């Protein structure tokens, strides 16, 4: 194996830093501790080209490294987005990665994600022929599968509480960085919807990469999307007395919000993506599906952000931000300028 510093990554000189979105201070028998802080790293070109930054939200049992590199050692989406001129904020969701987790303080801990579950999610045998962009080994014991599974830690057993914590910290992150586009993956999708509900004026758009679904689904090993597209309660208008009443009601935080639901051609998540888009549009969002094969990008599974053609899968997301989200922001700024 070639040493990483010899193999290289990207040549772009960047500005970078890190900070924390603190959690609540909690009194315990052993002193005052902090509950569920969120770690944030950021990276930007020497001179940012695009005024609205991106916030990258990882999925399931992963962590922010899902965006920064691939199992075979290539630069991840975060690098390519910075090279495209964006300032990028990468979070470790509460209890994941560098965001500390103590079950007595945060919430009871779920089971560790086993190799078998990771393979079923990212490398299912029944998609082997179609998933041509996973060019690494698939068997337990292979180096690349080790690299895929290494960052996958346990999730809080209470999925709704996990989402509430994440959305609160992300909302407070937006209070710091200002308006941003959220880029979510998989089980990070509901966190994006909840963050938009909490800070509608700060979320300019959401690129949801392979978001969990369909609405109201029970997700094995995770929990249930009790409130349609989230496990935690999401505000709607008129207010819902029961979770089943959310469908078809307006969700103010998503009203007119540009949303792209991105799916791979060899992913089971593509099967229910139209239902997710319909639910979002029923809530008032301006949602559209971006199925990669329709754009000439084929062979991708659920982990399209780190498969062999990840440099290609990111391009439609960049194009969508530049052609859909950015013009809307510019129009809003012109309107604001005329009325101020």
N, C-alpha and C positions, 0 to 999 in steps of 0.2 A: 504494500500500500504506500502510495506517495504521500509524504508529509503534507498536511494541508497548506502550510505556508509556502511550500514549493509549488503545489498544484495551482494555487491562486484562487481568486474569487472574483472581485470586481476592482477596477482601477480608480473608480470615482472617489475623489477626496470629499469627505462629508463633514458636516457638523453633527455632533451626537451628544446625548446625555441621558440621564435617568432620574426618576423621582418616584414618590409614592403617593397614592391617594389613601389617606389614613382611614382606618376603621374606627369603630366606636371604642371608647375606653370602658373597660368592664372590670368591676371589682370581683376578685376571687379570694379564696382562702389563702392563696400564696402571694397576694398583692394585686395591683392594678395592671391589667394587660390590655392589649389592643386586639380587637376582633376583626379579622378578615380584611387587612389592608390589601390594596391592589398595586402591584409593581408595574411601572410604566417605563419603557425605554423609547427614546425618540431618535430619529435620524433625518437629516435634511440636506439637500444640496448646498454648496457654498452660498449660492444665491437662489432662493426658492423661486420657481417659475410660476407655480399655481398658488393662488392666495388661500384656498381652502385646504387644510390638511386632511389626511386620512387616518382613521383609527381602526386598527386591525384586531379583530376579536376571534380568538381560536375556538375550536369546538371541544366537545366531550371531555375526555380525560387528558387532552393535550396541554400545551402551554404555548407561550409566545414564540418559541423556537419553531413551531409549525410554519411560521411565516419567514423565518430568517435563513433557513437552509433546507436541503432535501436529504433523504436517507442515503443517497449516493454522493453527497458532499458538494453539490452545486449551490450557488446563491439562490435564495428563495424569492418569493414575491416581494417581500419588503425591500430588498435590494433593487429589484427591477422597477418598483414604483418610485424609489428615490431617484434612480437614473432617469426616469421619465419626468422628473421635475417636481415631485410632491414631497412635502414634509410628511413623515409617517410616524405615528405613535403605535407601538406594539404593546399590548397588555398581557399580563399573566392573570387570568381570571381568579377570583377569590378562592384560595385553597389550592391553586395550581402553580406549578413551577416555582418561581421565587416569591410567590405570595404565601406566607406561612399558614399552616393548617394545624390546629390542635382541636381534636374532636370535642373536648370538654368546653371549648370556648366558641368555636365556629358553629359546628353542627356535627351530629354523628356521621361517621365516614362510611361510604359505600365500599364495595369490594374493588380490589385492584383489577384492572383490565387484563385479562389473560391473552396469551398469544392467539388462542383459538378465536376469541371474539374479535381481535384486531384483524385477523385474516378474513373472517366472515364479513367484516365491514369494508375493508379496503381491498381485499384480494379474494372475493368469493370464487369458488371453483367453477360454479355454473356460468361465470362471466369470463373465464380464462381466455377463451378464443377471441372475444370481442375487446378485451382490455389489453390492447397492444402497447399502451404507453407505460405499463408497468414492466420494465425490462430487467428488473433485479430478481434475485432469487425469491422464492415464495415459501420455502420450507422452514419450519422451526429449527433453529440452529444456524441459519444463514446470517452472514454479517449484516446485510441490508435489512432483513426483517428485524434483527436486533436493534438497528438504528431507528426503525419505525416505531418499535414498541418502547424503547428506553424512556422517552419523555412522557409516556402515558401513565399518569398517576390515578389515584382514586378520586371519585366525585363525592360531594356531599350526598348522603342518602336521600335527603329531602330536596328534590329537584326544584320545587317552587321557591324554597328559601335560597337555594343557590342562585337562581335567576334574579330574585329580589336584591340580593347582595351585589351581584355583578352590575345590575342596572343602576343601582344607587351610586356605586363607585364610578361607573362610566358617565353618569349624569354630572357628577362633581368634576370629573376630568374635563368634560366639555365646558364647565364653568371656568376652567383654567385656560384651555386652549382656544375657546371660541367655537365658531361654526365649523363643522367637519362632515365628511362623508364616512359612514361606517361601512367597513368591509368585514363581513362575518362568515364563519364556516360552520356547517353542520349544526351541532347543539349550541353553538354560539348564536344561531339565528334568532331564537326567542329573546335573547338578551338585546339584540338590535331593536326588535319591535318594542320592547319595554323601555329602552332608553329613549327612543323617539317619543313614546308616550310621556316620559318624564320631562324631556327637554325638546319639545317640538320645534322651537325656534332655533335650536342649535344644530339639529340634524338636517343637513342639506339633502341627503339621499342615502340609500342603503343598497349596497351590492351584497346580496345574500348568496353565498357560494354553497350549493348543496344543502339548503336548510332542512332541518328535521320536519317531518310531517307524516301523513297528511293531518289536517285539522282534527283535533280530538283523539289523536292516535295514542295508544299505549306503546311506548318504546322499550323493547326488552333491555333490561339491565340499567335503564335510566329512570323511567317514570312515565307519567301521563301528561299530555298536553290538555290539561283540564279546561283551560279557557280558550280553546280553539287552536291558536298558534303559539300559546305560551302555557306554562304550568302555573306561574304566578298570575294573579288577577291583573287584567289589563283594563284600564278605564274605557268605557264606551258611552255613546249618547244615542238614546236615553240609557241610563245606567242599567246594567243587567242584574236582575235578582238572582239568577242562576247562571252557571257557566254556559249552559246550552243556548242561552239567549244572546250570546255575543255574535253569533253568525248572522251576517246581514246588517248588523248595527254599525253605525259610524264610530270609528276609533279616532277621536280628534287628533291625537299625536301622529297619525298616519295620513291625515287628510291631505290630498294632492301631493303627497311625498313621492318623489321618483324612487322606484324600487326595481332592481334587476335581480331575478332569480336565475342563477347560472347553474346548469347541470351538464354532466358528462354523459356521453353516449352509452357507456358500459356500466352505468351506475343504477342501482335499484331506486335511488332517490329521484331519478328522472321520471319514474312512473307516476308519482303523486305530485310532482311539481305543478302541473296545471291546477290541481285543487288548492294548493297554497296560493297561487297567483289569483285565482277566483276569490278566495277568502279575503285577500288583501284588497282587491279592487272593490269587493262588497263593503269593506270597511272605509272606503274613500281614497285609498292610495292610488297612485298612478303606476301600477305594477305591470311589468312585462317579463316574459320568459326569454332567457337567452340559452338555448340548447346548443351546445358547442358543435355537434355535427351539422346543424343548420348553417353554421358559419365556416364550415370546411375543416373543423378540428375534430378528429375522430380518435377513438380508442381509449377514452378516459373513464376512470372509475370515480369513486367517492373522493379519493385523495388527489384530485386534479391539480391542487395547488403545489404538489411536490412530485408529480410524476415526470416522466422523461421529457415531455414537451411543456413543462411549466412555464418556460419563457414565451410560449405561444398562447397558453390558456389565459395568461394575464392580460394579453393585448385587447381582447374585447371589453374587458372591464375598464381599462384605461380609456378606450374609445368611448364607452358609454358615459364615463364621468365627464369627458371633455365635450361630448356632443349633446348630452341630456342634462346633467346636473349643472355644469358650469354656465351654460346659457341662461338657465333659470335663475341662477344666482345673480348674473349680470343684469338681467331684467329687473330683479328685485332691487338691486342697488340703484339702477336708473330711476325706478319709481320712488324710492326713498329720497333720492337727490332732488327730485322735482317737488316733493311735498315738504322738504325740510326748510 
